[in-house]
Amino acid sequence: MINNQTVNALRFLSVDAVEKANSGHPGMPLGMADIAETLWRGHLRHNPKNPLWFNRDRFVLSNGHGSMLLYSLLHLTGYKLSIDDLKDFRKLGSKTPGHPEYKITPGVETTTGPLGQGLANAVGMALAEKILSAKINIREAEIIDHFTYCFLGDGCLMEGVSHEVMSLAGVHKLSKLICFYDSNGISIDGEIDGWYRDDISKRCEAYNWNVIDSINGHDRDQINDAIVEAKKSDKPTMIVCKTSIGYGAGSKENSASSHGAALGEKIINELRQNLSWPYKPFEIPKKVYSDWNAVDSGKKYETEWDDLKEILKERAPENYKLLERVSNNFLPDSLEKEFKKIALEFEGIKENIATRKCSQIVLERLIDLLPELIGGSADLSGSNNTNTSKSVSLTDDPSGNYIFYGVREFGMNAIMNGMSLHGGLIPYAGTFLVFMDYGRNAVRMASLMGIRTIFIFSHDSVALGEDGPTHQPIEHLSTLRSTPNMQTWRPANLIETLAAWKKSLQNKNNPTSIILSRQNLKHFETSSLEDACSGGYFIKHSSRHEINLVATGSEVSTVLEASALLAKEGINVNVASVPCIEELEKDTKKYDLIFKDKLTIAIECSHPNSWYKHTQHVLGIETYGESGTGSDIMNHFGFTAESIAKRIKNII
């Protein structure tokens, strides 16, 4: 058994916290402690006193159930995480939640727990490093130059998202990505041989990864040599470490019983004896704290980087300005003025345009203003219209601005989250709304973390037509709107689409979904960009009328037509366009005018559930779609002007 107090401090802080909480996962920290100690003390460049130092190495714990290993590392190296915080593991409101959570614990780079997504985030971070280094670095000042390290386990590699993101990492030759596979052969149900026999080395080689196999995960010399070798590769690296889950824990070593439950006093006493650890729970010798402290080295790393910044400022001032702006998450000062200028130009466009095309028109104007805007699509660039005439593939040029993700919706969304978490870039990418389900958990994670990831979802209703119900979204708008911290925009014309993009870029602390039509929508006048940005406004209004009709996206122009038909019968109504209900709710006065002061009927070609919070009168669709032309389907479901007018009369 290893008798090393420096590494064993990780083990005992972890198991003592799990024991005190009587909840958690002690097996992984016991098994990966040697890998963690070798990496963090010998290679990781970071600054505990400035966890957001921009050129730090990123560390991702994809197997996030082993969170106490990360909390112990952060505590020992000098982050603002006290021994009392470790004692509060898994308590309500603590800085040490059950799984690592972004913005909760200083030094945690991403929220992990849903297996495989930490790995996907790490791919995004490494991709961001490569993009930014190509855009900003000069020969005399390689200002963006850091590694992304990722711990992962069997479960991460079983998840399908791992295939998607590892494949793409190989395509982009992310040489600054180094992963450590905790190959212990155990998962919750026991020995994995009964359900998982992948040859990981061959799998990684097929993805065009560098593989360093058969490393003893408890031999720190072997681990160190593997890291040194990995840093020399021109490919992403997978270091396959054979470990023992629950290392040192007597009968619970190499057993599923050490995976997800406290070890118990008997086993912990045995562990202390096996590892020659004479100290009480949460007691760490001063010598061990001294060995781990990374404050001085962190200050040195950042000071050296500041010196490089001065060289960059002198020799490439435009690159320096870009670095200063994007590393601080600032938009250009001129952007607000540009939005107003673009809006004035758009007001002169009277064509009937699909909002997916509107989005592309907006992007054409934004790309040159925002070099940090990185687009993409899951093999649907021409359908989502996420590309522009100025799109440059990152496969061809690492300083480009567009990623062809292939048919990898989940991987795409999770990689975008990683880029957003890294900082310095604003990622957006698209797929059909119905395929949001493939990447749904990454959409949820963006919302949970409160990060600026922009999801583009086109082909927004049954109106897309002949592809039929497999491609026609029904419940998806309700799902997005019920997701906390998500802003969902469904614009109805060019100005509203511009508003959606403006708010998406300005909302730094939440993701945005922009929902776009396949079919052309009839033009109608929007009073102003400011009105559209408010999330909801009247496009036809008289205080004398006692009925408000509310619509979004493709239904707005149809509802306007229906209101004209109703007027011919002496029924006068107000019509409001509500491209973003979450934004509208912030203005209670305006919200009340639309939803509270009169009888309000919501009309949307989607499941009605997201509207019942606002009104009991909704015209929607509660079944799946049909195959047929878009016009025939809209007629079938009662979303023509004539049908809507008739249904409104029935409600009245």
Secondary structure by P-SEA (a helix, b strand, c coil): cccccccaaaaaaaaaaaaaaccccaaaaaaaaaaaaaaaaccbbbbcccccccccbbbbcccccaaaaaaaaaaaacccccaaaaaacccccccccccccccccccccccccccaaaaaaaaaaaaaaaaaaaaccccccccbbbbbbbbbcccccccaaaaaaaaaaaaaccccbbbbbcccccccccccccccccaaaaaaaaaccccccccccccaaaaaaaaaaaaacccbbbbbbbccccccccccccccccccccccaaaaaaaaaaaccccccccccaaaaaaccaaaaaaaaaaaaaaaaaaaaaccaaaaaaaaaaaacccccaaaaaaaaaaaaaaaccccccaaaaaaaaaaacccccccbbbbccccccccccccccccccccccccccccccccaaaaaaaaaaaaaaccbbbbbcccccccccaaaaaaaaaaaccbbbbbbcccccccccccccccccaaaaaaaacccbbbbbcccaaaaaaaaaaaaacccbbbbbbbbcbbbbbbbbccaaaaaaccccccccccccbbbbbcccaaaaaaaaaaaaaaacccbbbbbbccaaaaaacaaaaaacccccbbbbbbccccccccccccccccccbbbbbccaaaaaaaacccaaaaaaaaaaac
